[in-house]
Amino acid sequence: MTEMTLWPILASAVVSTLIGWIWYHPKVFGATWMRLSGITPEMAERGKRRMPIYALIAFCMSILVAYVMSHFVIAWNVSDWKSAFELGLWVWIGFTAPPMLGMVLWEHKPVRAYVIVSVYWLVAFIAMATILAMGSQ
């Protein structure tokens, strides 16, 4: 395959967004992440009025991530769930986990906040790579 169609890219972005909504729900990791990040309930309440625009921007960025990852899927000939898992893992190891460690080193955020955010990206990358691999067949 040398070309990715729009549908797997959009599906990957939707799934990544849904994973984020679940991941950061207060009953999953959201409350802990907010506390560790220093976000007060008042700050969260003020941010609610901007939530639709933030969600739209996040979705657009998910489309961008899926588009870029689709190039890796094509270049590496990823066509099954095992190679998709491997791609998601390598992308996370190489491009997300190390740079995000700056949260702990330079911003003095707790390691738990780093783990919550970076593992979200691991799960999202694996899901996106899987959808893109299945869409490339």
GIZIDA-V655469 format. One record per residue. N is the residue number from 1. RES is the residue in one letter. PHI is phi as a letter, one per 30 degrees, with the letter a starting at -180 (none if undefined). PSI is psi in whole degrees, -180 to 180 (999 if undefined). NEAR is the number of other C-alpha atoms within 12 Angstrom. Layout:
N:RES:PHI:PSI:NEAR + N:RES:PHI:PSI:NEAR
//
This chain:
1:M:none:135:20 + 2:T:c:-1:15 + 3:E:b:137:20 + 4:M:c:139:28 + 5:T:d:168:23 + 6:L:d:-36:19 + 7:W:d:-46:19 + 8:P:d:-34:29 + 9:I:d:-47:37 + 10:L:d:-42:27 + 11:A:d:-41:28 + 12:S:d:-42:39 + 13:A:d:-41:37 + 14:V:d:-47:29 + 15:V:d:-42:29 + 16:S:e:-42:36 + 17:T:d:-43:33 + 18:L:d:-41:23 + 19:I:e:-43:28 + 20:G:d:-43:31 + 21:W:d:-42:22 + 22:I:d:-48:19 + 23:W:e:-45:27 + 24:Y:c:13:23 + 25:H:d:142:16 + 26:P:e:-27:17 + 27:K:d:-6:13 + 28:V:c:-93:17 + 29:F:c:-5:26 + 30:G:e:-48:24 + 31:A:d:-42:22 + 32:T:d:-46:24 + 33:W:e:-44:28 + 34:M:d:-46:26 + 35:R:d:-46:20 + 36:L:d:-27:24 + 37:S:d:-3:26 + 38:G:i:22:18 + 39:I:c:118:18 + 40:T:d:160:16 + 41:P:e:-34:16 + 42:E:d:-42:11 + 43:M:d:-42:15 + 44:A:d:-41:19 + 45:E:d:-42:12 + 46:R:d:-34:12 + 47:G:d:-15:16 + 48:K:d:-33:14 + 49:R:d:-22:12 + 50:R:c:-1:14 + 51:M:e:-43:16 + 52:P:e:-42:12 + 53:I:d:-38:13 + 54:Y:d:-42:15 + 55:A:d:-40:22 + 56:L:d:-44:16 + 57:I:d:-44:16 + 58:A:d:-41:21 + 59:F:d:-42:28 + 60:C:d:-38:21 + 61:M:d:-33:21 + 62:S:d:-37:31 + 63:I:d:-44:28 + 64:L:d:-45:22 + 65:V:d:-45:31 + 66:A:d:-39:41 + 67:Y:d:-46:30 + 68:V:d:-43:23 + 69:M:d:-31:38 + 70:S:d:-30:42 + 71:H:d:-38:25 + 72:F:d:-41:32 + 73:V:e:-45:40 + 74:I:d:-48:27 + 75:A:d:-38:18 + 76:W:c:2:21 + 77:N:h:48:25 + 78:V:d:120:31 + 79:S:b:4:26 + 80:D:b:172:22 + 81:W:d:-31:24 + 82:K:d:-46:17 + 83:S:d:-29:25 + 84:A:d:-42:34 + 85:F:e:-46:28 + 86:E:d:-43:28 + 87:L:d:-49:38 + 88:G:e:-42:38 + 89:L:d:-47:28 + 90:W:d:-39:23 + 91:V:d:-43:30 + 92:W:d:-48:30 + 93:I:d:-40:21 + 94:G:d:-33:17 + 95:F:c:-11:20 + 96:T:b:-56:26 + 97:A:e:-51:26 + 98:P:d:-48:18 + 99:P:d:-34:17 + 100:M:d:-17:27 + 101:L:d:-19:25 + 102:G:e:-26:18 + 103:M:e:-41:24 + 104:V:d:-46:22 + 105:L:d:-46:14 + 106:W:c:-31:13 + 107:E:c:-5:16 + 108:H:h:34:17 + 109:K:d:153:23 + 110:P:d:150:23 + 111:V:e:-36:22 + 112:R:d:-36:21 + 113:A:d:-43:30 + 114:Y:e:-45:30 + 115:V:d:-44:25 + 116:I:e:-49:31 + 117:V:d:-47:33 + 118:S:d:-36:32 + 119:V:d:-31:28 + 120:Y:e:-46:33 + 121:W:d:-35:33 + 122:L:d:-50:31 + 123:V:d:-45:33 + 124:A:d:-44:38 + 125:F:d:-43:45 + 126:I:d:-43:35 + 127:A:d:-45:39 + 128:M:d:-46:46 + 129:A:d:-38:49 + 130:T:d:-47:37 + 131:I:d:-44:40 + 132:L:d:-39:46 + 133:A:d:-43:41 + 134:M:d:-31:30 + 135:G:d:-14:29 + 136:S:d:-4:30 + 137:Q:d:999:20
//
